[in-house]
Each structure stands twice: as structure tokens, then as C-alpha cells.
């Protein structure tokens, strides 16, 4: 029997207030689960009431879409499906191609992998600076007209870009990293989304695991993308683990876990914010979803705000190369990789 969770509006969709980010089942983080374990987790999420699943062509170069299609394809009507294009595999390596031809090909391949006739929300994973915005958005608009996707989204863009794209074709959702330790969207993006009636999807809401207590000083396995992120390198890592210790103290006082406090804090920010934490562990998934039954004082949220005031987190968010593809506003004085 499928359970139900509190819902939030996401454009024309009503989705569980917490969705599932599926990347780490196939991509980015180590260790990764066996296929059967990943399928069990996806089905458990659906049975617990999760109705929003987020993937991308980039994740495992199609492997994550294939996994979701195989595990959930037979229950396609039970959830809202999001995927992404433009950032993916080019000659065996990660690459960015926002041309109309690339978007169309990526979408057609995604539909096959996902075992569906239509994707509900399809994002431009990144804007390609080599391609006119009108070309990329035009390809998505034609895909909506053709019935291959229902709505379009954007990822890691500025408020200015959101407005420009929305003038070409309505944007249903914007996805950007958002957690207590990455708050750039509070500069302009959240206000823009509220003004235009656009939903906001918060990826990496647990600071890529650090604010869930799953990161230590021992380092990462080969192939884990966090090893190349400055915040997870010394001397920044030790300083940031100190912030986690303080966050854990706030969580204990509030009778919840640090992960639950992170998610509750996010949900309190705006009623159109939908966090999409990822996990490979069913017990952790249950912990995450149990956040929705908690009541946490605004006083505690204020303490989280104060703990993660600008300048508290040590180190740049991304490497120089990765930052070059990010359009989200930056704080005055924010450290950037050189």
C-alpha cells in the first residue's frame, strides 16, 4: 500500500514536499549501490509517498535514466518525472552542448531509457554560452508542442536568465544547490521564482552529505566528485566539519537529526521550495521523509541562519572549471577557485 506525504505545488503538478534526487545511485558519489539495491530504494521511496524523482542524461551517461525506467517504469502514472539535457556525454567525457540537435537527440534517447512517452519536467542542465538561448529554449518549446515533455526547467541560473527564458517560454521550475551552507539563491533567485510563480528545486540540500554526518576527514574513494571540490579539501574540510558539529548540537536540542533540521529549515523558507536529497540507504531515506512529520521552532531556524551566515563556510563551492558553467548570483566577497 502506498503512503501519502504532504504535497507542494510545482507548476501544474502536485508533488511530495520532499522529492528524491537520484544522481548518487549511478553517478558522482562513491560507493554506489548494486543495481538491485538501487531499485529497492526507488520502489521504497515511491511506496513511502515520494512522487517526484529527479534524474539527468549526465548521471552515469544515461545509466541513471535506465535505472529509473527499469525500476519505476511500470508505475509511471504514480509520480512526476524530471530529467535534464545539454550537459552529458561527448566523446566519452562530460561535455556541454545546448544546440537544438543535441537537445533533441538527448531527449529522444532519454524517453527510451526511461520507458516513457513523456517527461513531465525537462531542464536545461546548464546554459551553453556557445549557443543562443533562443535556440536551446526553442528546442524545448518544440518538444512541449510535440508532447515529448510537459514543462521546462532551468538549473543553476541567475534571476536575469530566468526572466529572459520565461519571456520565451514559461518556466515551471528552477533547480539550484540550496542548503544552509549554500545560500546564493537567497540573493535574487527565490524572489524571482515567487514573483513569476515558478517552483524551486533544492539539490544537495544536505551539503553533499556533510550536514547529514556522512563525511569525515578520511577522504573519498576514487571517482567521488567531492574530492575535487574545495570545501571538501583541507584546510577547508576540517573547518566545515566544525560547522557540522555545531549543527548537530542544534539538532539534538530540537530532538531531530542534522539531516532533518537541514530539510525542515529549507521547507520553512518558501512554500514553493522542494528539496531533493539523495541517498543509497533505505533507513536514511525514511529518516529524511520523517522530517515532514516534525515541528521545529522558528527560533531553531534562526540559529541555523546565524550559524551559516555569509563567510562561515570555508572554501569555494566549485572548482574553477565547474564554476564557469554556473550562472547563479554570488555573494560579495564569496571565495571562488582560481
N, C-alpha and C positions, 0 to 999 in steps of 0.2 A: 504494500500500500504506500502510495506516495504522500509524503508530508507536505505541509504548506509553510511558507515563510512570509514575513512582511514584504510588501511589494513597493516598488518605486516606479514612477513613470519615466520612460526613456523614449521620447518622441511618441510614436503611435503604439509603442509596446509597454506592457506592464511586466516588469521583471523582478526577481527576488532582489531584496535590498543589498545583498552580497552575492556577487557572481563568482565564477571560477576562472582564473587565468590559467590556461593550460600549457603555457610555454615550457615550464620546467619538467614536464613529463617526457619531453623529447629534445630539449634544446637549452643551452645557456648554463644550467647549473649541474653540478655533479654531487653525489651519484644520481643516476637516473633509474627509475624503477623498471623491472621487467614488464613486457607488454601486458601480460595477464594482470599484473598488479595495477598497472595504469588503467586498464579497462574496468577493473573492480572499483577503483576510486571514482572514475567518471560516473559509473552507474549508481554508486552510493550517493554522490552529490545530487544526482537527479532524484533519487528516492527521498533524500532529505529535504527536497523542495527548491534546490538551485535551478533556476530557469534561464540563466544567462551564462553562456560558455564562450570564451574568447580565445581565438587561435590566430594563426597567420601563416602565409606561404613560407615565410622565413624560417619558422620553427622546425628545425630538423630538415630544412629544404623540402617541405611537403609532408614529412613523416607525421607531424602532429595533426594535420588535417586528416590524413589517412587513419590515424588512431581514433579520432573522434567519429569519423564516418563509420568505422567498423564497430566501435563500442556503442554509439548512440543513434546510428542511422535508423534503426528500427523503431525509435521513439522520437523521430524528428519533430512531430507536432507538439511535443511536450516542452519545448524550450526555444528561446531566442538565440540564434547563432550569429556570432560576429567573427569575421576574418579580415585579413589585410593584404594589400598589394603594394607594388612599387619597390619594396625592399625585399630582396630574396636572393636566389642563386643565379650567379652569372659566371659561366665557365668554372663551375665547381667552387666558387668563393662567394661570400656575401657581397652584394652589389646593389646599387640603386638605379632603377630605370622607371621613370614615370611617364614614358611615352604611351600613347594610346594603344599601339600594337602590343607592348609588353603587358599593359594592364589587362587588355582583352584576353591575351593568352593565359596569363596567370589566373584570371577568373575562371576561364573555361576548364583549366586543369584542376582548380580548387573544387569546382562543382562535382567533378568526377571523384576526387579523393574523399570529399565529404558525403558522397552518396545522397545528394540532394538536388532539387531542381532550382532552388533559390536560396541565397544567403540573405538573412534579414538585415544585417548591418555590415557594410563593407568599407573599411578605412583605407585612405592613403596612409601607409605606414610612416612614410616621410615624404615631404615635398621634394621633388627633384629640381634643383636650381638650373639644370641644363634644359629643362622642358617648360614651356609656358604653362602657367597654372591653368589657363583655359583649356589646354589640350588634355591634361590629366583629369580635370573635373568633367570635361566634356565626355571622356570615355566612360566615366562612372554614370553620368546622366543618361547616356545611351544604354548602359546596362540596366538602369532602372526601367527605361522605356521598353526594353526587351524582356523584362520580367526575370532577369537573372539575379538581380539584387533588389531589395525593397527600399533601402535607405543608404545614405553615405555618411561617412565619418572622417575625422582628421585626427592625427596623432602628433604630439609634441610640436605644436604650432603656436604662434602669438595671437593675441586678440585681433590685431590688424589683419592677419591672414584669415582668421575665422570669418571676419566681416566680409572680406573680399570674396571668399569662396561661397559664403552664404548668399551673396548677391547673384552668383551664377546659378547655384542650385542649393536648395535647403539642406542644411547640415543637421543631422539628427543627434550626433554625439561627438564629443571631443575626448580623446584619451591622452593622458599625460601622467608621468610619475607624480604621485602626491602621497605624502606621509608626513608625520611630524618632522622628519629630517630633510624633506624636500618640499618646499612650500612656494615655489616660484609661481604657481598658478594663482596664488592669492594676490599677486600684483595687478593682474588685469583679466586673466582668462575666465575665472569664475564669475566675475561681474558681467563679462561679455556673454557668457553662456546663459546667465539668468535673464539678461535683457532680451536675448534672441529666442529664448525658450528651448535651448539646446541642453541635452543631458551631458553629464560629465562622468567619465570612467577613470577611476584612480588605479593605475597599475603600480606594482611594487609598493602596496600600502604598508607593508611591514619592513620597509627599508632593506629589501632583498634578503630578508631573514634575520638581519642583525637585531631588529627590535622585537623579534619573536624568540630570541635567545638561541638561535641555531648557528651563530657564528662565533668562533673563538680565535685565539692567536696562532693556531697550529697551521694556518694556511689552507689552501684549496687544492683539490685534485686537479690534475691536468685537464684542460678543457672547460674549466669553470670560468665564466666571463668576469666574475668578481675579482679574480686575480689581477686583471688589467685595470681595475677601477681605483683611482687614487684613494678614495675613502676607505678602501679595504687594504691599503698598503701602509706600512709603518713610515713615519710615526703616527699617522692619522688613525690607524685601526685601534691602537690602544686607547687613544683619547676618546674615540667614538664608543668603544666598549664601556668606557666610564659613563657615558650618557645612558647607555642601556641599563647599567646598574641602577642609576637614579630613576629611570623609567620603571624598572622592576619594583623599586620601592614604592612608587606611586600606585602601581597596580596592586601590590599586596595590601596597601591601605584601603583600596577601593574594592577589595575582595574579588579581584579578577586577575587574569593573566596579562602579561605585557602585550601579547598579540590582540587580545580582546580590547584592551584600553586603546591601542592604536586605531582599531577599526571603529570603536564607538566614538572616538574623537573625530574621525573622518565623517562618520554619518551625521554628527552633530553640526557640521559646518554648513551644509546646504542640503535641502531636501531632494535635490536632483543629482547628488553625488552617489555613485555606485562603485564601491571598492571591488577589485577582482584579485584577491590574494591567490597565490598558487601554493600547492603542497603536493607531496608524494605520499603522505601518510593519512590514513582514514581517521585515526584518533585526532590528529591535528585539524583535519577538516571539520570534525564535529565540534572541537573547541572553537574554531573560527565561527561556525554557524550559531553556536550558543550565544555569541555576542548579541544577537538580535533579541534575546530574552532578558538582557541585563538592563538595569537602571543605574547610571553613573552620574554623579553630581557635576553640575557646571563648574563648581569650584575645582574639581579634579581636572577638567578640561583646561581651565585657566592655568593650572600648574604645568600641564603639558606644554601649553603655549609658551610659558615663561622658560621652561627647561630648554626648548628648542627655538629660542629667539634667534634672530639673524646673527650669524657669526659663531653660534655654539658648535655646529658640526664642523669637524676638521677635514679639510681636503676638498678638491673639486669633485663634482658629481661624475663627470665622464673624462675619458682621455681626450686629447686634442682632436683626434680624428672623429670620434663619436660625437663630440660636442659640435663639430662643424655641420652636422645634419640636424641639429636641434634649433627650433625657432622660438621656443618658449622664452619669455622675458627673463632677464637675470637681475638679481639684486645689485644695487650699487655697492661696489666693493666685493662682490662674490668672487671667490677664488676660482680661476679657470686654469686648466692644464696648459702648459706652454710647450 
